[in-house]
Amino acid sequence: MKRGNIVFGLIAIAIAAFTFNQLGEFPEAMPGEIGANFFPMILAYGLGLTGVILIVSSFFHNIAEEAEPFNIKERSTQRAIVALIATIFYCLSLDWLGFIACTFCFLIFMMFLMKQRALLKIIVISGAITTSVFVVFNQFLNILLPMGTLYGY
């Protein structure tokens, strides 16, 4: 387990470094404003710090754990694979369907996948989350989200 923690810590640090490298291509913000690179920078700092903590903690904890074998027949593994495929489909369809339609449908699907069966609750929560994220990004952060080419935008 120690080797795995070190490898994943190094991968996290590498992804954070790559993100910092790419942040230089973002447009500069006006003085006193939060730019488009603010949130990705916070995530990159958190990811890099998490990678460092994972590496350092693996040297102080010498716990030899036996890894569980990967079993594709487990329901939780199958749900994780379906969620990964749905996330990839969501990302690929954002430009075509737009943020609002994609996010609303994606959240409904994910809640159903996670065994939530109260349909009214699923629809209300999905709508509230989609609307909140859209308003925050569009109105407060001035970041345009894809509206979808299907609708002529």
TORMI-699679 format. One record per residue: residue number from 1; residue in three letters; x, y, z of N, C-alpha, C in turn. Coordinates in pm, 1 decimal. Example, Ala and Ser with C-alpha at 12.3 -4.5 7.8 and 13.67 -1.06 7.14 Angstrom:
+--------+-------+----------+----------+----------+----------+----------+----------+----------+----------+----------+
: vexmar : vexse :     n.c1 :     n.c2 :     n.c3 :    ca.c1 :    ca.c2 :    ca.c3 :     c.c1 :     c.c2 :     c.c3 :
+--------+-------+----------+----------+----------+----------+----------+----------+----------+----------+----------+
:      1 :   ALA :   1319.0 :   -569.0 :    780.0 :   1230.0 :   -450.0 :    780.0 :   1320.0 :   -330.0 :    780.0 :
:      2 :   SER :   1285.0 :   -225.0 :    708.0 :   1367.0 :   -106.0 :    714.0 :   1290.0 :      3.0 :    787.0 :
+--------+-------+----------+----------+----------+----------+----------+----------+----------+----------+----------+
REM end
This chain:
+--------+-------+----------+----------+----------+----------+----------+----------+----------+----------+----------+
: vexmar : vexse :     n.c1 :     n.c2 :     n.c3 :    ca.c1 :    ca.c2 :    ca.c3 :     c.c1 :     c.c2 :     c.c3 :
+--------+-------+----------+----------+----------+----------+----------+----------+----------+----------+----------+
:      1 :   MET :     82.4 :   -119.6 :      0.0 :      0.0 :      0.0 :      0.0 :     86.5 :    125.6 :      0.0 :
:      2 :   LYS :    204.5 :    115.6 :     58.9 :    292.8 :    231.2 :     65.3 :    334.1 :    276.1 :    -74.2 :
:      3 :   ARG :    368.3 :    182.8 :   -160.1 :    409.2 :    216.1 :   -295.7 :    293.5 :    279.5 :   -372.5 :
:      4 :   GLY :    173.7 :    226.4 :   -355.7 :     56.2 :    281.7 :   -423.4 :     28.0 :    424.2 :   -380.4 :
:      5 :   ASN :     42.1 :    453.7 :   -250.7 :     19.9 :    590.0 :   -201.9 :    122.5 :    686.7 :   -259.4 :
:      6 :   ILE :    246.5 :    641.7 :   -269.0 :    350.2 :    728.3 :   -324.7 :    324.0 :    753.8 :   -472.5 :
:      7 :   VAL :    286.2 :    650.3 :   -546.4 :    258.3 :    666.6 :   -689.5 :    140.6 :    760.8 :   -710.8 :
:      8 :   PHE :     31.3 :    740.3 :   -637.4 :    -85.1 :    827.2 :   -655.2 :    -57.6 :    968.8 :   -605.8 :
:      9 :   GLY :     25.5 :    983.2 :   -502.8 :     65.7 :   1116.7 :   -459.1 :    143.8 :   1189.3 :   -566.4 :
:     10 :   LEU :    235.9 :   1117.9 :   -631.4 :    313.6 :   1178.4 :   -740.4 :    225.3 :   1212.5 :   -860.3 :
:     11 :   ILE :    127.6 :   1126.9 :   -889.8 :     33.8 :   1155.8 :   -999.1 :    -46.9 :   1281.5 :   -966.3 :
:     12 :   ALA :    -91.8 :   1294.7 :   -842.5 :   -167.7 :   1412.9 :   -801.7 :    -83.3 :   1539.1 :   -815.0 :
:     13 :   ILE :     42.6 :   1531.1 :   -773.4 :    131.8 :   1646.3 :   -784.4 :    155.8 :   1680.9 :   -931.6 :
:     14 :   ALA :    172.0 :   1579.3 :  -1015.9 :    193.8 :   1603.2 :  -1159.6 :     71.4 :   1669.2 :  -1223.9 :
:     15 :   ILE :    -47.4 :   1623.7 :  -1188.2 :   -169.4 :   1684.7 :  -1242.5 :   -181.5 :   1829.3 :  -1195.3 :
:     16 :   ALA :   -149.1 :   1853.9 :  -1067.8 :   -154.0 :   1990.4 :  -1015.5 :    -53.5 :   2079.9 :  -1089.0 :
:     17 :   ALA :     66.7 :   2027.9 :  -1113.4 :    168.4 :   2105.9 :  -1185.2 :    122.8 :   2135.1 :  -1327.8 :
:     18 :   PHE :     64.0 :   2036.9 :  -1394.1 :     11.5 :   2057.3 :  -1529.5 :    -98.4 :   2164.0 :  -1529.0 :
:     19 :   THR :   -184.5 :   2159.0 :  -1428.2 :   -292.3 :   2257.7 :  -1417.4 :   -235.3 :   2397.4 :  -1400.6 :
:     20 :   PHE :   -135.4 :   2411.8 :  -1312.6 :    -71.9 :   2542.7 :  -1295.5 :    -10.0 :   2591.9 :  -1425.3 :
:     21 :   ASN :     49.1 :   2501.4 :  -1500.4 :    107.4 :   2538.0 :  -1628.7 :      0.4 :   2589.2 :  -1724.9 :
:     22 :   GLN :   -114.6 :   2525.8 :  -1726.4 :   -222.8 :   2564.9 :  -1816.7 :   -293.1 :   2692.5 :  -1772.0 :
:     23 :   LEU :   -286.2 :   2725.4 :  -1643.6 :   -353.2 :   2845.6 :  -1593.3 :   -293.0 :   2973.3 :  -1650.4 :
:     24 :   GLY :   -170.4 :   2965.5 :  -1698.3 :   -108.4 :   3082.1 :  -1758.6 :   -175.5 :   3124.4 :  -1888.4 :
:     25 :   GLU :   -250.2 :   3034.5 :  -1950.8 :   -319.7 :   3064.8 :  -2075.9 :   -457.6 :   3127.4 :  -2053.8 :
:     26 :   PHE :   -502.9 :   3132.8 :  -1928.9 :   -632.9 :   3191.5 :  -1899.7 :   -622.9 :   3343.7 :  -1912.2 :
:     27 :   PRO :   -732.0 :   3409.7 :  -1949.4 :   -727.6 :   3555.9 :  -1959.8 :   -709.2 :   3620.2 :  -1822.6 :
:     28 :   GLU :   -638.5 :   3732.7 :  -1820.5 :   -614.1 :   3805.1 :  -1696.6 :   -743.1 :   3872.2 :  -1648.6 :
:     29 :   ALA :   -761.7 :   3873.6 :  -1517.1 :   -878.4 :   3938.7 :  -1458.5 :   -848.8 :   4086.6 :  -1435.4 :
:     30 :   MET :   -952.4 :   4164.1 :  -1433.5 :   -938.6 :   4306.0 :  -1401.9 :   -904.7 :   4318.9 :  -1253.3 :
:     31 :   PRO :   -836.0 :   4425.3 :  -1214.4 :   -803.4 :   4442.5 :  -1072.7 :   -929.1 :   4445.2 :   -987.2 :
:     32 :   GLY :   -927.1 :   4369.1 :   -880.1 :  -1041.7 :   4362.1 :   -789.9 :  -1145.5 :   4259.2 :   -829.6 :
:     33 :   GLU :  -1124.2 :   4186.7 :   -939.3 :  -1218.6 :   4084.8 :   -983.7 :  -1155.9 :   3946.9 :   -971.9 :
:     34 :   ILE :  -1241.3 :   3848.2 :   -961.0 :  -1196.5 :   3709.3 :   -959.7 :  -1193.9 :   3662.5 :  -1104.1 :
:     35 :   GLY :  -1079.9 :   3612.1 :  -1147.3 :  -1065.1 :   3568.6 :  -1285.1 :  -1112.5 :   3426.3 :  -1306.8 :
:     36 :   ALA :  -1106.9 :   3383.7 :  -1430.7 :  -1149.4 :   3248.4 :  -1467.5 :  -1056.0 :   3143.0 :  -1412.5 :
:     37 :   ASN :   -934.7 :   3181.8 :  -1374.8 :   -838.8 :   3083.8 :  -1323.1 :   -848.2 :   3064.5 :  -1172.6 :
:     38 :   PHE :   -934.9 :   3136.9 :  -1105.0 :   -941.9 :   3131.0 :   -958.9 :   -979.6 :   2992.4 :   -907.1 :
:     39 :   PHE :  -1091.5 :   2939.0 :   -954.3 :  -1138.8 :   2809.9 :   -904.3 :  -1045.5 :   2695.2 :   -944.1 :
:     40 :   PRO :   -998.5 :   2687.2 :  -1069.7 :   -902.1 :   2581.9 :  -1102.2 :   -772.4 :   2592.3 :  -1020.7 :
:     41 :   MET :   -732.6 :   2715.5 :   -985.9 :   -611.6 :   2731.6 :   -906.0 :   -632.7 :   2675.8 :   -765.1 :
:     42 :   ILE :   -749.3 :   2700.5 :   -708.1 :   -778.7 :   2645.5 :   -575.5 :   -777.8 :   2493.5 :   -580.8 :
:     43 :   LEU :   -838.0 :   2437.1 :   -683.9 :   -839.6 :   2291.3 :   -697.9 :   -698.4 :   2235.8 :   -717.1 :
:     44 :   ALA :   -616.7 :   2304.9 :   -794.4 :   -479.3 :   2258.8 :   -816.7 :   -398.7 :   2264.3 :   -687.4 :
:     45 :   TYR :   -413.1 :   2372.3 :   -611.3 :   -345.9 :   2378.8 :   -481.1 :   -389.8 :   2263.6 :   -391.3 :
:     46 :   GLY :   -520.8 :   2240.0 :   -385.8 :   -572.5 :   2131.5 :   -301.7 :   -522.8 :   1995.6 :   -346.8 :
:     47 :   LEU :   -519.6 :   1973.2 :   -477.9 :   -472.7 :   1845.2 :   -530.1 :   -324.3 :   1825.4 :   -501.4 :
:     48 :   GLY :   -244.3 :   1929.1 :   -523.3 :   -101.7 :   1918.7 :   -495.1 :    -74.0 :   1895.7 :   -348.0 :
:     49 :   LEU :   -145.4 :   1969.2 :   -261.9 :   -129.1 :   1951.9 :   -118.0 :   -171.0 :   1811.7 :    -73.9 :
:     50 :   THR :   -279.5 :   1762.5 :   -130.3 :   -324.5 :   1627.1 :    -98.8 :   -221.4 :   1523.6 :   -141.6 :
:     51 :   GLY :   -159.9 :   1543.2 :   -257.3 :    -55.5 :   1451.4 :   -302.7 :     64.0 :   1451.2 :   -209.3 :
:     52 :   VAL :    104.8 :   1569.9 :   -164.8 :    217.5 :   1578.9 :    -70.9 :    182.4 :   1511.4 :     61.0 :
:     53 :   ILE :     63.0 :   1536.8 :    112.3 :     20.3 :   1474.5 :    238.2 :     16.1 :   1323.4 :    224.8 :
:     54 :   LEU :    -32.0 :   1272.9 :    112.1 :    -38.9 :   1128.6 :     90.4 :    100.4 :   1066.5 :     90.3 :
:     55 :   ILE :    195.4 :   1132.0 :     25.1 :    332.1 :   1079.3 :     21.3 :    395.8 :   1083.1 :    159.9 :
:     56 :   VAL :    383.2 :   1196.4 :    229.0 :    444.7 :   1210.4 :    360.9 :    383.0 :   1112.7 :    459.3 :
:     57 :   SER :    250.8 :   1100.1 :    457.5 :    185.0 :   1009.6 :    552.5 :    218.5 :    863.1 :    525.9 :
:     58 :   SER :    249.8 :    828.7 :    401.8 :    284.2 :    689.4 :    373.1 :    419.0 :    651.9 :    434.4 :
:     59 :   PHE :    504.9 :    748.7 :    459.3 :    632.8 :    719.9 :    523.8 :    618.9 :    705.4 :    675.3 :
:     60 :   PHE :    517.2 :    767.5 :    733.7 :    499.4 :    761.4 :    878.8 :    408.6 :    647.8 :    923.7 :
:     61 :   HIS :    332.4 :    592.4 :    834.6 :    242.3 :    482.1 :    868.5 :    286.6 :    358.0 :    793.1 :
:     62 :   ASN :    339.3 :    264.8 :    864.6 :    387.1 :    140.9 :    802.9 :    283.7 :     29.9 :    818.1 :
:     63 :   ILE :    164.8 :     57.6 :    771.8 :     57.3 :    -41.3 :    780.5 :     56.1 :   -120.5 :    650.4 :
:     64 :   ALA :     75.8 :   -247.5 :    663.6 :     71.9 :   -334.5 :    545.4 :    -70.0 :   -386.5 :    531.1 :
:     65 :   GLU :   -143.9 :   -329.0 :    437.8 :   -282.2 :   -369.9 :    415.1 :   -290.1 :   -458.9 :    293.3 :
:     66 :   GLU :   -376.5 :   -554.9 :    301.5 :   -401.4 :   -642.8 :    188.2 :   -508.9 :   -578.9 :    101.3 :
:     67 :   ALA :   -477.6 :   -556.1 :    -22.4 :   -573.4 :   -494.8 :   -113.7 :   -681.1 :   -595.1 :   -152.3 :
:     68 :   GLU :   -804.8 :   -544.9 :   -158.9 :   -914.3 :   -631.5 :   -200.4 :   -905.7 :   -654.4 :   -350.6 :
:     69 :   PRO :   -932.2 :   -775.9 :   -393.6 :   -927.7 :   -801.5 :   -538.1 :  -1043.1 :   -730.3 :   -608.9 :
:     70 :   PHE :  -1016.1 :   -685.9 :   -731.0 :  -1116.4 :   -617.6 :   -811.7 :  -1214.4 :   -720.7 :   -865.2 :
:     71 :   ASN :  -1343.3 :   -699.3 :   -840.2 :  -1445.4 :   -792.8 :   -885.1 :  -1550.4 :   -715.5 :   -965.1 :
:     72 :   ILE :  -1555.4 :   -741.7 :  -1093.9 :  -1649.1 :   -672.1 :  -1182.7 :  -1793.4 :   -714.4 :  -1156.9 :
:     73 :   LYS :  -1814.7 :   -823.9 :  -1089.9 :  -1950.3 :   -874.7 :  -1067.5 :  -2019.4 :   -808.0 :   -948.7 :
:     74 :   GLU :  -1947.1 :   -730.6 :   -869.4 :  -2009.7 :   -661.2 :   -757.3 :  -2097.6 :   -547.6 :   -808.7 :
:     75 :   ARG :  -2212.3 :   -527.9 :   -743.6 :  -2305.0 :   -422.2 :   -786.6 :  -2242.1 :   -283.9 :   -775.1 :
:     76 :   SER :  -2164.0 :   -261.8 :   -670.1 :  -2102.7 :   -129.8 :   -652.6 :  -2001.3 :   -101.5 :   -762.9 :
:     77 :   THR :  -1928.5 :   -202.5 :   -806.5 :  -1833.0 :   -185.0 :   -915.7 :  -1906.8 :   -156.1 :  -1045.8 :
:     78 :   GLN :  -2015.1 :   -225.8 :  -1069.2 :  -2093.4 :   -203.6 :  -1190.7 :  -2154.2 :    -63.5 :  -1191.8 :
:     79 :   ARG :  -2202.6 :    -17.6 :  -1075.9 :  -2257.6 :    118.3 :  -1067.4 :  -2149.5 :    222.2 :  -1092.1 :
:     80 :   ALA :  -2028.9 :    197.7 :  -1042.0 :  -1918.7 :    291.4 :  -1064.3 :  -1882.9 :    299.7 :  -1212.4 :
:     81 :   ILE :  -1884.1 :    187.3 :  -1280.6 :  -1854.4 :    185.8 :  -1424.0 :  -1963.1 :    259.8 :  -1502.1 :
:     82 :   VAL :  -2088.7 :    235.8 :  -1466.0 :  -2199.6 :    305.6 :  -1532.3 :  -2189.5 :    455.9 :  -1506.0 :
:     83 :   ALA :  -2152.7 :    495.4 :  -1383.9 :  -2137.5 :    637.2 :  -1352.1 :  -2023.8 :    699.9 :  -1432.5 :
:     84 :   LEU :  -1915.6 :    627.5 :  -1449.7 :  -1803.5 :    677.9 :  -1530.2 :  -1845.1 :    696.4 :  -1675.3 :
:     85 :   ILE :  -1915.8 :    599.6 :  -1730.9 :  -1963.2 :    609.8 :  -1869.6 :  -2061.4 :    726.0 :  -1883.7 :
:     86 :   ALA :  -2150.7 :    742.5 :  -1785.7 :  -2246.1 :    853.3 :  -1789.5 :  -2175.0 :    988.2 :  -1781.0 :
:     87 :   THR :  -2069.5 :    996.6 :  -1701.6 :  -1994.2 :   1121.1 :  -1689.6 :  -1923.4 :   1154.6 :  -1819.9 :
:     88 :   ILE :  -1867.6 :   1054.6 :  -1885.0 :  -1802.7 :   1076.7 :  -2014.6 :  -1905.8 :   1122.5 :  -2117.7 :
:     89 :   PHE :  -2020.7 :   1057.9 :  -2120.7 :  -2127.5 :   1097.5 :  -2212.0 :  -2174.0 :   1240.3 :  -2182.8 :
:     90 :   TYR :  -2184.5 :   1274.5 :  -2054.5 :  -2223.6 :   1409.9 :  -2013.4 :  -2125.3 :   1512.9 :  -2068.2 :
:     91 :   CYS :  -1997.2 :   1486.8 :  -2049.5 :  -1894.1 :   1580.5 :  -2096.6 :  -1895.8 :   1595.8 :  -2248.0 :
:     92 :   LEU :  -1915.3 :   1485.3 :  -2318.1 :  -1915.7 :   1489.5 :  -2464.2 :  -2039.9 :   1557.3 :  -2521.2 :
:     93 :   SER :  -2150.2 :   1553.7 :  -2449.4 :  -2274.3 :   1610.0 :  -2502.5 :  -2301.1 :   1753.2 :  -2456.3 :
:     94 :   LEU :  -2213.3 :   1810.8 :  -2374.2 :  -2235.7 :   1946.9 :  -2324.6 :  -2245.6 :   2049.6 :  -2437.2 :
:     95 :   ASP :  -2155.2 :   2044.5 :  -2532.6 :  -2158.7 :   2144.2 :  -2640.5 :  -2282.8 :   2129.1 :  -2728.3 :
:     96 :   TRP :  -2329.7 :   2008.0 :  -2745.9 :  -2443.9 :   1984.0 :  -2833.9 :  -2576.5 :   2014.8 :  -2765.3 :
:     97 :   LEU :  -2596.1 :   1963.0 :  -2643.1 :  -2723.5 :   1982.1 :  -2573.2 :  -2725.1 :   2104.2 :  -2482.7 :
:     98 :   GLY :  -2609.9 :   2149.4 :  -2439.3 :  -2602.8 :   2264.3 :  -2350.2 :  -2595.9 :   2223.0 :  -2204.8 :
:     99 :   PHE :  -2549.6 :   2317.2 :  -2123.6 :  -2528.0 :   2290.1 :  -1981.6 :  -2656.7 :   2256.4 :  -1908.8 :
:    100 :   ILE :  -2760.7 :   2333.0 :  -1930.9 :  -2883.6 :   2316.9 :  -1852.9 :  -2946.7 :   2180.1 :  -1877.0 :
:    101 :   ALA :  -2968.8 :   2143.9 :  -2002.2 :  -3032.3 :   2015.6 :  -2033.3 :  -2944.7 :   1898.3 :  -1989.8 :
:    102 :   CYS :  -2814.7 :   1906.2 :  -2020.3 :  -2723.6 :   1796.1 :  -1985.4 :  -2713.3 :   1776.7 :  -1835.2 :
:    103 :   THR :  -2694.7 :   1885.2 :  -1763.8 :  -2677.1 :   1874.9 :  -1618.8 :  -2803.6 :   1825.6 :  -1551.8 :
:    104 :   PHE :  -2917.8 :   1876.9 :  -1593.4 :  -3044.3 :   1834.3 :  -1535.3 :  -3064.8 :   1683.2 :  -1556.0 :
:    105 :   CYS :  -3046.1 :   1635.9 :  -1677.7 :  -3062.8 :   1492.6 :  -1706.4 :  -2956.5 :   1408.0 :  -1637.1 :
:    106 :   PHE :  -2832.8 :   1456.6 :  -1633.6 :  -2723.4 :   1383.9 :  -1569.0 :  -2750.7 :   1367.1 :  -1419.8 :
:    107 :   LEU :  -2795.8 :   1472.6 :  -1354.1 :  -2823.2 :   1463.3 :  -1210.8 :  -2939.7 :   1369.3 :  -1182.0 :
:    108 :   ILE :  -3042.4 :   1374.0 :  -1265.4 :  -3154.4 :   1281.0 :  -1247.8 :  -3104.4 :   1137.4 :  -1261.1 :
:    109 :   PHE :  -3024.4 :   1111.6 :  -1364.8 :  -2971.8 :    977.1 :  -1385.9 :  -2884.5 :    932.1 :  -1268.9 :
:    110 :   MET :  -2795.7 :   1019.7 :  -1222.3 :  -2704.8 :    982.0 :  -1114.0 :  -2779.4 :    955.8 :   -983.5 :
:    111 :   MET :  -2880.9 :   1034.6 :   -954.0 :  -2958.2 :   1009.9 :   -832.2 :  -3034.6 :    878.9 :   -842.7 :
:    112 :   PHE :  -3086.6 :    851.1 :   -959.9 :  -3154.9 :    723.4 :   -980.6 :  -3055.5 :    607.8 :   -968.2 :
:    113 :   LEU :  -2936.0 :    625.9 :  -1021.5 :  -2831.6 :    524.2 :  -1011.4 :  -2791.5 :    499.6 :   -866.1 :
:    114 :   MET :  -2795.8 :    604.3 :   -785.0 :  -2760.4 :    591.7 :   -643.5 :  -2880.5 :    551.9 :   -556.6 :
:    115 :   LYS :  -2981.5 :    496.8 :   -621.9 :  -3098.4 :    435.0 :   -557.3 :  -3193.9 :    533.3 :   -490.4 :
:    116 :   GLN :  -3196.2 :    655.8 :   -538.1 :  -3297.6 :    749.7 :   -493.1 :  -3420.0 :    726.8 :   -581.9 :
:    117 :   ARG :  -3535.7 :    702.3 :   -522.5 :  -3652.7 :    667.5 :   -602.9 :  -3768.5 :    765.9 :   -590.6 :
:    118 :   ALA :  -3755.9 :    868.6 :   -508.8 :  -3861.9 :    968.7 :   -496.0 :  -3851.2 :   1064.8 :   -614.8 :
:    119 :   LEU :  -3935.9 :   1043.9 :   -715.2 :  -3924.8 :   1116.2 :   -842.0 :  -3935.9 :   1267.2 :   -824.6 :
:    120 :   LEU :  -4030.3 :   1313.6 :   -744.9 :  -4046.3 :   1457.1 :   -724.5 :  -3921.5 :   1516.3 :   -658.7 :
:    121 :   LYS :  -3867.7 :   1447.7 :   -562.3 :  -3746.4 :   1492.6 :   -494.1 :  -3628.2 :   1498.9 :   -591.0 :
:    122 :   ILE :  -3616.4 :   1397.9 :   -676.8 :  -3508.6 :   1394.9 :   -775.7 :  -3520.0 :   1514.3 :   -870.0 :
:    123 :   ILE :  -3637.7 :   1541.8 :   -919.2 :  -3658.2 :   1651.3 :  -1014.7 :  -3632.4 :   1786.5 :   -949.8 :
:    124 :   VAL :  -3681.7 :   1805.5 :   -828.5 :  -3662.9 :   1933.5 :   -759.1 :  -3515.3 :   1958.2 :   -728.3 :
:    125 :   ILE :  -3447.5 :   1858.2 :   -675.5 :  -3305.8 :   1874.2 :   -641.4 :  -3222.7 :   1896.1 :   -767.3 :
:    126 :   SER :  -3248.0 :   1820.5 :   -873.0 :  -3174.0 :   1837.6 :   -997.8 :  -3195.8 :   1976.7 :  -1055.5 :
:    127 :   GLY :  -3317.4 :   2022.8 :  -1053.9 :  -3346.9 :   2157.0 :  -1103.3 :  -3281.4 :   2265.4 :  -1019.5 :
:    128 :   ALA :  -3284.5 :   2248.6 :   -888.2 :  -3224.5 :   2349.0 :   -799.5 :  -3072.4 :   2355.0 :   -816.6 :
:    129 :   ILE :  -3008.6 :   2239.2 :   -825.5 :  -2863.0 :   2236.9 :   -842.5 :  -2824.1 :   2295.8 :   -978.1 :
:    130 :   THR :  -2894.6 :   2254.8 :  -1083.0 :  -2864.2 :   2306.0 :  -1216.8 :  -2881.1 :   2457.1 :  -1222.5 :
:    131 :   THR :  -2990.3 :   2506.6 :  -1168.5 :  -3015.8 :   2650.6 :  -1168.5 :  -2911.7 :   2725.5 :  -1086.1 :
:    132 :   SER :  -2879.3 :   2673.2 :   -968.6 :  -2782.0 :   2739.6 :   -881.2 :  -2645.2 :   2749.5 :   -947.2 :
:    133 :   VAL :  -2598.5 :   2639.6 :  -1003.4 :  -2467.1 :   2640.1 :  -1068.0 :  -2467.7 :   2734.8 :  -1187.2 :
:    134 :   PHE :  -2574.1 :   2731.9 :  -1266.3 :  -2582.7 :   2819.4 :  -1382.7 :  -2580.3 :   2965.9 :  -1341.5 :
:    135 :   VAL :  -2656.6 :   3001.3 :  -1239.9 :  -2662.2 :   3140.9 :  -1194.6 :  -2527.6 :   3185.1 :  -1138.5 :
:    136 :   VAL :  -2463.8 :   3101.4 :  -1057.6 :  -2335.1 :   3138.8 :   -999.0 :  -2231.1 :   3161.0 :  -1108.2 :
:    137 :   PHE :  -2220.4 :   3068.4 :  -1202.0 :  -2119.6 :   3082.2 :  -1306.6 :  -2154.1 :   3194.8 :  -1403.9 :
:    138 :   ASN :  -2279.9 :   3205.5 :  -1442.1 :  -2319.2 :   3302.2 :  -1543.9 :  -2327.7 :   3444.5 :  -1488.5 :
:    139 :   GLN :  -2387.2 :   3461.5 :  -1371.6 :  -2412.3 :   3595.1 :  -1318.7 :  -2299.5 :   3647.7 :  -1230.6 :
:    140 :   PHE :  -2247.9 :   3563.7 :  -1141.3 :  -2149.1 :   3610.6 :  -1044.9 :  -2005.5 :   3599.8 :  -1095.7 :
:    141 :   LEU :  -1973.9 :   3491.2 :  -1163.1 :  -1836.9 :   3470.9 :  -1210.7 :  -1817.5 :   3513.1 :  -1355.6 :
:    142 :   ASN :  -1925.8 :   3548.1 :  -1423.2 :  -1922.6 :   3589.3 :  -1564.2 :  -1853.9 :   3486.2 :  -1653.3 :
:    143 :   ILE :  -1882.7 :   3359.9 :  -1628.8 :  -1829.8 :   3250.7 :  -1710.2 :  -1946.1 :   3193.4 :  -1789.2 :
:    144 :   LEU :  -1934.9 :   3198.8 :  -1920.2 :  -2042.5 :   3148.6 :  -2004.9 :  -2035.7 :   2995.9 :  -2010.9 :
:    145 :   LEU :  -2146.2 :   2934.3 :  -1982.7 :  -2158.3 :   2789.5 :  -1992.6 :  -2220.4 :   2755.6 :  -2127.9 :
:    146 :   PRO :  -2189.2 :   2639.8 :  -2183.0 :  -2241.7 :   2606.7 :  -2315.5 :  -2394.8 :   2601.1 :  -2315.7 :
:    147 :   MET :  -2454.3 :   2666.7 :  -2412.8 :  -2600.4 :   2668.9 :  -2424.1 :  -2651.4 :   2561.3 :  -2520.6 :
:    148 :   GLY :  -2564.8 :   2504.4 :  -2599.9 :  -2603.4 :   2394.7 :  -2687.7 :  -2627.3 :   2436.7 :  -2830.7 :
:    149 :   THR :  -2563.1 :   2367.0 :  -2922.5 :  -2583.6 :   2395.4 :  -3064.3 :  -2715.5 :   2338.2 :  -3114.5 :
:    150 :   LEU :  -2771.7 :   2242.8 :  -3042.6 :  -2899.7 :   2184.5 :  -3081.0 :  -3008.8 :   2291.3 :  -3082.2 :
:    151 :   TYR :  -2998.8 :   2387.6 :  -2992.1 :  -3100.2 :   2492.6 :  -2978.9 :  -3064.8 :   2617.6 :  -3057.8 :
:    152 :   GLY :  -2957.0 :   2614.3 :  -3133.9 :  -2920.1 :   2727.5 :  -3217.5 :  -2832.4 :   2829.3 :  -3149.5 :
:    153 :   TYR :  -2773.8 :   2798.9 :  -3034.1 :  -2686.4 :   2894.1 :  -2964.8 :  -2543.6 :   2872.1 :  -3000.6 :
+--------+-------+----------+----------+----------+----------+----------+----------+----------+----------+----------+
REM end
